[in-house]
Amino acid sequence: MVAKKIVVVAGELSGDNHGASLVESIKKLHPGVSFFGLGGGSLNASGVELIANIVDLAIVGFADVFKSFFYFQKILKKTLAAVDEKKPELAILIDYPGFNLLLAKELKKRGIRVVYFISPQIWAWHFGRIHKIKKYIDLMIVFFHFEESIYKSHGINCAFVGHPIIDIAKKTNKKDALLSAFSVGKPERIISLLPGSRKREVEALLPHMLSAADHLEKFLPGNLFLILKAPHLDKDIYTRHLFGIRGSFKVIEDKYYECLSASDFAFVASGTATLETAILNVPMVILYKVSFVNALLIRALIRVPYVGLVNLVRGKKIIAEFLQSDIKPDLIAKTAADILNNHTALADIKGELSLVRASLGEGGSYDRAARLIVEALG
């Protein structure tokens, strides 16, 4: 095959990880292709020559974006200079719409085909972006069926490849081995706490989750609470919140899916973790909290009735959501206790979670996406 060049751009940790897996799949199909662009450590390790590492900047929220405006203007110019020098045949833009849609406009001026991998959440907010997507994007590759329907209804070339989490979140049957490794007796139930992957999320949600766990212990005693730590965050961010908290708690630095699949229930930060929990068929409640300023802006722009992906995928509320000032630990604990004490409610929720799992497609999404991209590459 003739050597080809692809520019790849990911601005967040999840996009960096997804992008690296996609690059690996493309290289298997087209060994002669070379990659350059913006991203983080995962893309770099997969063989992408980085113009800049923008993942480590960890932009979160509107205020951070405003502060970083001039930085991103500089990065955009630097990226376009590299594009003009290397002349790639194709671009893969991964989520990160505030930057990537600006870049897509400039790439189209240069006659470069643009593939968007992981749709911006236009169905949740900023739906007006669909007009830019139609104008500048040659192919949109999505993880959810409902996204494909939205784009196709607006005349946009779109392909559903399934969600890669299907390949990643694997249920295990290692509960006894885990308990033995933790040197604990057999608890009445295991409750996992998933407070998010960003420091700000953890700081905002973990204290509420711990307080809810404390309340739940009063309703239903004998629990083992597992705090599932994000691998890139310091353990101290978690352990300092444990002072004065009663009950049996362990901060888990690895065995993420083993712990989650062994759980009877989970308190989960809104995001992809809700899908992981659904795939493993673990009942849950969802928590979401951002700064006051960001909450006001989001409230003005949001256009969906739920924040939890599991509820959005099902098109109805199957999991209780606790948002912003409605995060009341005693109420969260009571909701969890009511579910755990009700076999019918538990069965109903697990049935709904199985339907969520089925709607996410089959395994092999990166390979399917790679085939589409190689076809577009020509």
C-alpha positions as a Markdown table, in Angstrom:
| # | Residue | x | y | z |
|---|---|---|---|---|
| 1 | Met | 0.0 | 0.0 | 0.0 |
| 2 | Val | 1.1 | 3.6 | -0.7 |
| 3 | Ala | 2.2 | 5.4 | 2.5 |
| 4 | Lys | -0.6 | 7.7 | 3.8 |
| 5 | Lys | -0.7 | 10.2 | 6.6 |
| 6 | Ile | -3.5 | 10.8 | 9.1 |
| 7 | Val | -3.8 | 13.7 | 11.6 |
| 8 | Val | -5.4 | 12.7 | 14.9 |
| 9 | Val | -6.8 | 15.0 | 17.6 |
| 10 | Ala | -8.0 | 14.1 | 21.1 |
| 11 | Gly | -8.2 | 16.5 | 23.9 |
| 12 | Glu | -9.3 | 14.4 | 26.9 |
| 13 | Leu | -8.0 | 11.3 | 28.6 |
| 14 | Ser | -10.9 | 9.1 | 27.4 |
| 15 | Gly | -10.5 | 10.3 | 23.8 |
| 16 | Asp | -6.8 | 9.7 | 24.1 |
| 17 | Asn | -7.3 | 6.1 | 25.2 |
| 18 | His | -10.0 | 5.4 | 22.6 |
| 19 | Gly | -7.9 | 7.1 | 19.9 |
| 20 | Ala | -4.9 | 4.9 | 20.7 |
| 21 | Ser | -6.9 | 1.7 | 20.3 |
| 22 | Leu | -8.3 | 3.0 | 17.1 |
| 23 | Val | -4.8 | 3.8 | 15.7 |
| 24 | Glu | -3.7 | 0.3 | 16.6 |
| 25 | Ser | -6.6 | -1.2 | 14.7 |
| 26 | Ile | -5.9 | 1.0 | 11.7 |
| 27 | Lys | -2.2 | 0.0 | 11.7 |
| 28 | Lys | -3.2 | -3.7 | 11.5 |
| 29 | Leu | -5.2 | -3.0 | 8.3 |
| 30 | His | -2.9 | -0.5 | 6.8 |
| 31 | Pro | 0.7 | -0.9 | 8.2 |
| 32 | Gly | 2.1 | 1.9 | 5.9 |
| 33 | Val | 0.0 | 4.7 | 7.5 |
| 34 | Ser | 1.7 | 7.3 | 9.7 |
| 35 | Phe | 0.0 | 9.5 | 12.3 |
| 36 | Phe | 0.6 | 12.9 | 13.8 |
| 37 | Gly | -1.5 | 15.3 | 15.8 |
| 38 | Leu | -2.7 | 16.3 | 19.3 |
| 39 | Gly | -3.4 | 14.0 | 22.2 |
| 40 | Gly | -1.7 | 12.5 | 25.3 |
| 41 | Gly | 0.4 | 9.6 | 26.4 |
| 42 | Ser | -1.8 | 6.8 | 25.0 |
| 43 | Leu | -1.8 | 8.2 | 21.5 |
| 44 | Asn | 1.9 | 8.9 | 21.7 |
| 45 | Ala | 2.6 | 5.3 | 22.8 |
| 46 | Ser | 0.5 | 4.0 | 19.9 |
| 47 | Gly | 2.8 | 5.7 | 17.4 |
| 48 | Val | 1.2 | 9.1 | 16.9 |
| 49 | Glu | 3.8 | 11.9 | 16.6 |
| 50 | Leu | 2.5 | 14.6 | 19.0 |
| 51 | Ile | 2.6 | 18.2 | 18.0 |
| 52 | Ala | 1.5 | 19.0 | 21.6 |
| 53 | Asn | 0.1 | 17.1 | 24.6 |
| 54 | Ile | -3.2 | 18.8 | 25.3 |
| 55 | Val | -4.7 | 16.0 | 27.4 |
| 56 | Asp | -2.5 | 16.9 | 30.4 |
| 57 | Leu | -4.0 | 20.3 | 30.4 |
| 58 | Ala | -7.2 | 18.7 | 31.7 |
| 59 | Ile | -9.7 | 21.4 | 30.7 |
| 60 | Val | -12.9 | 21.0 | 32.7 |
| 61 | Gly | -15.9 | 23.5 | 32.6 |
| 62 | Phe | -16.6 | 26.8 | 30.9 |
| 63 | Ala | -14.3 | 28.9 | 33.1 |
| 64 | Asp | -11.3 | 26.8 | 32.2 |
| 65 | Val | -12.0 | 27.0 | 28.5 |
| 66 | Phe | -12.2 | 30.8 | 28.7 |
| 67 | Lys | -8.9 | 31.0 | 30.6 |
| 68 | Ser | -7.2 | 28.8 | 27.9 |
| 69 | Phe | -8.6 | 30.6 | 24.8 |
| 70 | Phe | -5.3 | 32.1 | 23.7 |
| 71 | Tyr | -3.4 | 28.8 | 24.4 |
| 72 | Phe | -5.8 | 27.0 | 22.1 |
| 73 | Gln | -5.5 | 29.6 | 19.4 |
| 74 | Lys | -1.8 | 29.1 | 19.4 |
| 75 | Ile | -2.3 | 25.3 | 19.3 |
| 76 | Leu | -4.7 | 25.6 | 16.4 |
| 77 | Lys | -2.1 | 27.6 | 14.4 |
| 78 | Lys | 0.6 | 25.1 | 15.2 |
| 79 | Thr | -1.6 | 22.2 | 14.2 |
| 80 | Leu | -2.5 | 23.8 | 10.9 |
| 81 | Ala | 1.2 | 24.6 | 10.2 |
| 82 | Ala | 2.0 | 20.9 | 10.7 |
| 83 | Val | -1.0 | 19.9 | 8.4 |
| 84 | Asp | 0.3 | 22.3 | 5.7 |
| 85 | Glu | 3.8 | 20.8 | 6.0 |
| 86 | Lys | 2.8 | 17.1 | 6.2 |
| 87 | Lys | -0.3 | 17.2 | 3.9 |
| 88 | Pro | -2.3 | 14.3 | 5.4 |
| 89 | Glu | -4.9 | 12.6 | 3.4 |
| 90 | Leu | -7.4 | 12.3 | 6.3 |
| 91 | Ala | -8.2 | 13.6 | 9.7 |
| 92 | Ile | -9.6 | 11.7 | 12.7 |
| 93 | Leu | -11.2 | 14.1 | 15.2 |
| 94 | Ile | -12.1 | 12.6 | 18.6 |
| 95 | Asp | -14.9 | 14.2 | 20.6 |
| 96 | Tyr | -13.6 | 17.6 | 22.0 |
| 97 | Pro | -16.0 | 19.7 | 19.8 |
| 98 | Gly | -15.1 | 23.2 | 21.0 |
| 99 | Phe | -11.6 | 22.8 | 19.4 |
| 100 | Asn | -12.2 | 20.0 | 16.8 |
| 101 | Leu | -15.1 | 21.7 | 14.9 |
| 102 | Leu | -12.9 | 24.8 | 14.5 |
| 103 | Leu | -10.1 | 22.6 | 13.2 |
| 104 | Ala | -12.6 | 20.7 | 10.9 |
| 105 | Lys | -13.5 | 24.0 | 9.2 |
| 106 | Glu | -9.9 | 24.7 | 8.4 |
| 107 | Leu | -9.2 | 21.1 | 7.3 |
| 108 | Lys | -12.1 | 21.2 | 4.8 |
| 109 | Lys | -10.6 | 24.4 | 3.3 |
| 110 | Arg | -7.5 | 22.4 | 2.6 |
| 111 | Gly | -9.5 | 19.6 | 1.0 |
| 112 | Ile | -8.7 | 17.0 | 3.7 |
| 113 | Arg | -11.4 | 14.4 | 4.4 |
| 114 | Val | -12.6 | 14.5 | 8.0 |
| 115 | Val | -13.8 | 11.6 | 10.1 |
| 116 | Tyr | -15.3 | 12.3 | 13.5 |
| 117 | Phe | -14.9 | 9.5 | 16.0 |
| 118 | Ile | -17.1 | 9.7 | 19.2 |
| 119 | Ser | -19.9 | 12.2 | 18.6 |
| 120 | Pro | -20.1 | 15.4 | 20.5 |
| 121 | Gln | -23.2 | 15.2 | 22.8 |
| 122 | Ile | -25.3 | 17.4 | 20.6 |
| 123 | Trp | -28.4 | 15.4 | 21.7 |
| 124 | Ala | -27.8 | 16.8 | 25.2 |
| 125 | Trp | -26.8 | 20.4 | 24.4 |
| 126 | His | -25.4 | 22.6 | 21.6 |
| 127 | Phe | -27.6 | 20.9 | 19.1 |
| 128 | Gly | -26.9 | 23.8 | 16.7 |
| 129 | Arg | -23.5 | 22.2 | 16.1 |
| 130 | Ile | -25.2 | 19.7 | 13.9 |
| 131 | His | -25.0 | 22.3 | 11.1 |
| 132 | Lys | -21.2 | 22.6 | 11.3 |
| 133 | Ile | -21.0 | 18.8 | 11.4 |
| 134 | Lys | -23.0 | 18.5 | 8.2 |
| 135 | Lys | -20.8 | 21.1 | 6.6 |
| 136 | Tyr | -17.4 | 20.0 | 7.7 |
| 137 | Ile | -17.5 | 16.3 | 8.6 |
| 138 | Asp | -17.4 | 13.6 | 5.9 |
| 139 | Leu | -18.1 | 10.7 | 8.2 |
| 140 | Met | -19.4 | 10.6 | 11.8 |
| 141 | Ile | -18.7 | 7.3 | 13.7 |
| 142 | Val | -20.9 | 6.8 | 16.8 |
| 143 | Phe | -21.2 | 4.5 | 19.8 |
| 144 | Phe | -25.0 | 4.7 | 20.2 |
| 145 | His | -27.8 | 3.7 | 18.0 |
| 146 | Phe | -29.8 | 6.8 | 18.9 |
| 147 | Glu | -26.9 | 9.0 | 17.7 |
| 148 | Glu | -27.0 | 7.3 | 14.3 |
| 149 | Ser | -30.7 | 8.0 | 13.9 |
| 150 | Ile | -30.2 | 11.7 | 14.8 |
| 151 | Tyr | -27.4 | 12.3 | 12.2 |
| 152 | Lys | -29.0 | 10.3 | 9.4 |
| 153 | Ser | -32.3 | 12.2 | 9.9 |
| 154 | His | -30.3 | 15.4 | 9.1 |
| 155 | Gly | -28.6 | 13.9 | 6.0 |
| 156 | Ile | -25.2 | 13.3 | 7.6 |
| 157 | Asn | -23.1 | 10.3 | 6.7 |
| 158 | Cys | -23.0 | 8.3 | 9.9 |
| 159 | Ala | -22.1 | 4.8 | 11.0 |
| 160 | Phe | -22.8 | 3.0 | 14.3 |
| 161 | Val | -20.0 | 0.7 | 15.3 |
| 162 | Gly | -21.0 | -0.3 | 18.8 |
| 163 | His | -19.5 | 0.8 | 22.1 |
| 164 | Pro | -15.9 | -0.3 | 22.8 |
| 165 | Ile | -16.8 | -0.6 | 26.5 |
| 166 | Ile | -18.3 | -4.0 | 25.5 |
| 167 | Asp | -14.8 | -5.3 | 24.9 |
| 168 | Ile | -13.4 | -3.7 | 28.0 |
| 169 | Ala | -16.0 | -4.3 | 30.8 |
| 170 | Lys | -15.9 | -8.0 | 31.4 |
| 171 | Lys | -17.8 | -9.7 | 34.2 |
| 172 | Thr | -15.8 | -12.0 | 36.4 |
| 173 | Asn | -16.7 | -14.5 | 39.1 |
| 174 | Lys | -14.0 | -13.8 | 41.6 |
| 175 | Lys | -15.9 | -12.5 | 44.6 |
| 176 | Asp | -14.5 | -15.1 | 47.1 |
| 177 | Ala | -11.0 | -14.5 | 45.8 |
| 178 | Leu | -11.4 | -10.7 | 46.2 |
| 179 | Leu | -12.6 | -11.0 | 49.7 |
| 180 | Ser | -9.7 | -13.3 | 50.6 |
| 181 | Ala | -7.3 | -10.8 | 49.0 |
| 182 | Phe | -8.8 | -8.0 | 51.0 |
| 183 | Ser | -8.5 | -10.0 | 54.2 |
| 184 | Val | -12.1 | -9.5 | 55.2 |
| 185 | Gly | -14.9 | -11.8 | 56.2 |
| 186 | Lys | -17.9 | -12.3 | 54.1 |
| 187 | Pro | -19.9 | -9.1 | 54.1 |
| 188 | Glu | -23.7 | -8.9 | 53.7 |
| 189 | Arg | -23.1 | -7.1 | 50.5 |
| 190 | Ile | -20.5 | -5.2 | 48.5 |
| 191 | Ile | -21.2 | -1.6 | 47.5 |
| 192 | Ser | -18.8 | 0.1 | 45.1 |
| 193 | Leu | -18.3 | 3.9 | 45.0 |
| 194 | Leu | -17.2 | 5.3 | 41.6 |
| 195 | Pro | -16.7 | 9.1 | 42.2 |
| 196 | Gly | -15.3 | 9.9 | 38.7 |
| 197 | Ser | -12.0 | 10.1 | 36.9 |
| 198 | Arg | -11.2 | 13.7 | 37.5 |
| 199 | Lys | -9.9 | 15.3 | 40.7 |
| 200 | Arg | -12.6 | 17.8 | 40.8 |
| 201 | Glu | -15.3 | 15.1 | 40.4 |
| 202 | Val | -13.8 | 13.1 | 43.2 |
| 203 | Glu | -13.6 | 16.1 | 45.5 |
| 204 | Ala | -17.2 | 17.1 | 44.7 |
| 205 | Leu | -18.8 | 13.6 | 44.9 |
| 206 | Leu | -16.8 | 11.3 | 47.2 |
| 207 | Pro | -17.8 | 13.1 | 50.5 |
| 208 | His | -21.4 | 12.7 | 49.5 |
| 209 | Met | -21.0 | 9.1 | 48.6 |
| 210 | Leu | -19.2 | 8.4 | 51.8 |
| 211 | Ser | -22.0 | 10.1 | 53.8 |
| 212 | Ala | -24.6 | 8.1 | 51.9 |
| 213 | Ala | -22.6 | 4.9 | 52.7 |
| 214 | Asp | -22.6 | 5.9 | 56.4 |
| 215 | His | -26.4 | 6.3 | 56.3 |
| 216 | Leu | -26.9 | 3.0 | 54.4 |
| 217 | Glu | -24.9 | 1.2 | 57.0 |
| 218 | Lys | -27.6 | 2.3 | 59.5 |
| 219 | Phe | -30.4 | 1.0 | 57.3 |
| 220 | Leu | -28.6 | -2.2 | 56.1 |
| 221 | Pro | -25.5 | -3.0 | 58.2 |
| 222 | Gly | -22.7 | -5.3 | 57.3 |
| 223 | Asn | -21.5 | -3.8 | 54.0 |
| 224 | Leu | -18.1 | -3.7 | 52.5 |
| 225 | Phe | -17.6 | -0.4 | 50.6 |
| 226 | Leu | -15.0 | -0.4 | 47.8 |
| 227 | Ile | -13.9 | 3.0 | 46.6 |
| 228 | Leu | -12.7 | 2.5 | 43.0 |
| 229 | Lys | -9.8 | 4.9 | 42.4 |
| 230 | Ala | -8.9 | 6.4 | 39.0 |
| 231 | Pro | -5.4 | 5.1 | 38.2 |
| 232 | His | -3.9 | 8.5 | 37.4 |
| 233 | Leu | -5.0 | 10.2 | 40.6 |
| 234 | Asp | -3.2 | 10.2 | 44.0 |
| 235 | Lys | -4.5 | 7.9 | 46.6 |
| 236 | Asp | -4.4 | 10.7 | 49.1 |
| 237 | Ile | -7.3 | 12.4 | 47.3 |
| 238 | Tyr | -9.5 | 9.5 | 48.4 |
| 239 | Thr | -8.1 | 8.5 | 51.8 |
| 240 | Arg | -8.2 | 12.0 | 53.3 |
| 241 | His | -12.0 | 11.9 | 53.1 |
| 242 | Leu | -12.2 | 8.7 | 55.1 |
| 243 | Phe | -11.3 | 10.2 | 58.5 |
| 244 | Gly | -14.3 | 10.0 | 60.8 |
| 245 | Ile | -16.3 | 7.8 | 58.5 |
| 246 | Arg | -17.6 | 4.6 | 60.1 |
| 247 | Gly | -17.9 | 1.2 | 58.3 |
| 248 | Ser | -15.6 | -1.0 | 56.3 |
| 249 | Phe | -14.0 | 0.9 | 53.4 |
| 250 | Lys | -11.2 | 0.0 | 51.0 |
| 251 | Val | -9.6 | 2.2 | 48.3 |
| 252 | Ile | -9.0 | 0.0 | 45.3 |
| 253 | Glu | -6.1 | 0.9 | 43.0 |
| 254 | Asp | -6.6 | -2.0 | 40.5 |
| 255 | Lys | -9.0 | -4.8 | 39.9 |
| 256 | Tyr | -11.6 | -2.2 | 38.8 |
| 257 | Tyr | -13.9 | -4.6 | 36.8 |
| 258 | Glu | -13.4 | -7.5 | 39.2 |
| 259 | Cys | -14.6 | -5.3 | 42.1 |
| 260 | Leu | -17.4 | -3.8 | 40.2 |
| 261 | Ser | -18.7 | -7.1 | 38.9 |
| 262 | Ala | -18.6 | -8.5 | 42.4 |
| 263 | Ser | -20.7 | -5.6 | 43.7 |
| 264 | Asp | -24.4 | -5.8 | 44.8 |
| 265 | Phe | -24.9 | -2.1 | 44.3 |
| 266 | Ala | -23.0 | 1.1 | 43.3 |
| 267 | Phe | -22.9 | 4.8 | 43.7 |
| 268 | Val | -21.7 | 6.1 | 40.4 |
| 269 | Ala | -20.7 | 9.5 | 39.0 |
| 270 | Ser | -22.5 | 10.4 | 35.8 |
| 271 | Gly | -20.5 | 9.4 | 32.7 |
| 272 | Thr | -19.2 | 6.3 | 31.0 |
| 273 | Ala | -18.9 | 4.5 | 34.4 |
| 274 | Thr | -22.7 | 4.2 | 34.4 |
| 275 | Leu | -22.4 | 2.1 | 31.2 |
| 276 | Glu | -19.7 | 0.0 | 32.7 |
| 277 | Thr | -21.9 | -0.6 | 35.7 |
| 278 | Ala | -24.9 | -1.5 | 33.5 |
| 279 | Ile | -22.8 | -3.9 | 31.4 |
| 280 | Leu | -21.9 | -5.7 | 34.5 |
| 281 | Asn | -25.5 | -5.7 | 35.6 |
| 282 | Val | -25.0 | -4.0 | 38.9 |
| 283 | Pro | -27.9 | -1.8 | 40.2 |
| 284 | Met | -26.9 | 1.8 | 41.0 |
| 285 | Val | -27.7 | 5.3 | 41.7 |
| 286 | Ile | -26.2 | 8.2 | 39.7 |
| 287 | Leu | -24.7 | 11.4 | 41.1 |
| 288 | Tyr | -23.7 | 14.5 | 39.2 |
| 289 | Lys | -22.3 | 17.8 | 40.5 |
| 290 | Val | -20.4 | 20.7 | 38.9 |
| 291 | Ser | -19.6 | 24.2 | 40.1 |
| 292 | Phe | -22.4 | 26.7 | 40.5 |
| 293 | Val | -21.4 | 28.8 | 37.5 |
| 294 | Asn | -21.1 | 25.7 | 35.2 |
| 295 | Ala | -24.5 | 24.4 | 36.6 |
| 296 | Leu | -26.2 | 27.7 | 35.6 |
| 297 | Leu | -24.7 | 27.5 | 32.1 |
| 298 | Ile | -25.5 | 23.8 | 31.6 |
| 299 | Arg | -29.1 | 24.3 | 32.9 |
| 300 | Ala | -29.6 | 27.0 | 30.2 |
| 301 | Leu | -28.3 | 24.8 | 27.4 |
| 302 | Ile | -29.3 | 21.2 | 28.3 |
| 303 | Arg | -32.0 | 19.6 | 26.1 |
| 304 | Val | -32.4 | 16.1 | 27.6 |
| 305 | Pro | -34.4 | 15.0 | 30.6 |
| 306 | Tyr | -31.6 | 12.9 | 32.1 |
| 307 | Val | -27.9 | 13.1 | 32.7 |
| 308 | Gly | -27.2 | 9.4 | 33.1 |
| 309 | Leu | -26.2 | 7.6 | 29.9 |
| 310 | Val | -28.1 | 4.5 | 31.0 |
| 311 | Asn | -31.3 | 6.5 | 31.2 |
| 312 | Leu | -30.6 | 8.2 | 27.9 |
| 313 | Val | -29.9 | 4.9 | 26.1 |
| 314 | Arg | -33.1 | 3.4 | 27.4 |
| 315 | Gly | -35.1 | 6.6 | 26.7 |
| 316 | Lys | -36.6 | 6.6 | 30.2 |
| 317 | Lys | -35.4 | 6.8 | 33.9 |
| 318 | Ile | -34.5 | 3.3 | 35.0 |
| 319 | Ile | -31.9 | 4.5 | 37.5 |
| 320 | Ala | -32.4 | 7.3 | 40.1 |
| 321 | Glu | -30.4 | 10.5 | 39.5 |
| 322 | Phe | -29.2 | 12.8 | 42.2 |
| 323 | Leu | -28.1 | 16.2 | 40.8 |
| 324 | Gln | -26.5 | 19.3 | 42.3 |
| 325 | Ser | -28.4 | 20.5 | 45.4 |
| 326 | Asp | -30.6 | 17.3 | 45.3 |
| 327 | Ile | -27.6 | 15.2 | 46.4 |
| 328 | Lys | -28.8 | 14.4 | 49.8 |
| 329 | Pro | -26.9 | 11.4 | 51.4 |
| 330 | Asp | -29.8 | 10.3 | 53.5 |
| 331 | Leu | -32.1 | 10.2 | 50.5 |
| 332 | Ile | -29.5 | 8.4 | 48.4 |
| 333 | Ala | -29.0 | 5.8 | 51.2 |
| 334 | Lys | -32.8 | 5.3 | 51.5 |
| 335 | Thr | -33.1 | 4.8 | 47.7 |
| 336 | Ala | -30.4 | 2.2 | 47.7 |
| 337 | Ala | -31.9 | 0.4 | 50.7 |
| 338 | Asp | -35.4 | 0.4 | 49.2 |
| 339 | Ile | -33.9 | -1.3 | 46.0 |
| 340 | Leu | -31.8 | -3.8 | 47.9 |
| 341 | Asn | -34.7 | -4.8 | 50.1 |
| 342 | Asn | -37.0 | -5.3 | 47.2 |
| 343 | His | -36.3 | -8.4 | 45.1 |
| 344 | Thr | -38.9 | -7.3 | 42.4 |
| 345 | Ala | -37.2 | -3.9 | 42.1 |
| 346 | Leu | -33.8 | -5.5 | 41.9 |
| 347 | Ala | -34.9 | -7.9 | 39.1 |
| 348 | Asp | -36.6 | -5.1 | 37.2 |
| 349 | Ile | -33.5 | -2.9 | 37.3 |
| 350 | Lys | -31.3 | -5.8 | 36.2 |
| 351 | Gly | -33.6 | -6.5 | 33.4 |
| 352 | Glu | -33.4 | -2.9 | 32.2 |
| 353 | Leu | -29.6 | -2.9 | 32.5 |
| 354 | Ser | -29.5 | -6.1 | 30.3 |
| 355 | Leu | -31.4 | -4.1 | 27.6 |
| 356 | Val | -28.9 | -1.3 | 27.9 |
| 357 | Arg | -26.1 | -3.8 | 27.4 |
| 358 | Ala | -27.8 | -5.3 | 24.3 |
| 359 | Ser | -28.3 | -1.9 | 22.7 |
| 360 | Leu | -24.5 | -1.2 | 22.8 |
| 361 | Gly | -23.7 | -3.6 | 20.0 |
| 362 | Glu | -21.2 | -6.4 | 19.7 |
| 363 | Gly | -17.5 | -6.4 | 20.5 |
| 364 | Gly | -14.9 | -5.2 | 18.0 |
| 365 | Ser | -16.0 | -1.6 | 17.6 |
| 366 | Tyr | -12.5 | -0.3 | 17.1 |
| 367 | Asp | -11.9 | -2.8 | 14.2 |
| 368 | Arg | -15.2 | -1.8 | 12.6 |
| 369 | Ala | -14.3 | 1.9 | 12.9 |
| 370 | Ala | -10.8 | 1.2 | 11.5 |
| 371 | Arg | -12.3 | -0.5 | 8.4 |
| 372 | Leu | -14.4 | 2.5 | 7.7 |
| 373 | Ile | -11.5 | 4.8 | 8.1 |
| 374 | Val | -9.2 | 2.8 | 5.8 |
| 375 | Glu | -12.0 | 2.8 | 3.2 |
| 376 | Ala | -12.2 | 6.6 | 3.5 |
| 377 | Leu | -8.4 | 6.9 | 3.3 |
| 378 | Gly | -8.6 | 5.3 | -0.2 |
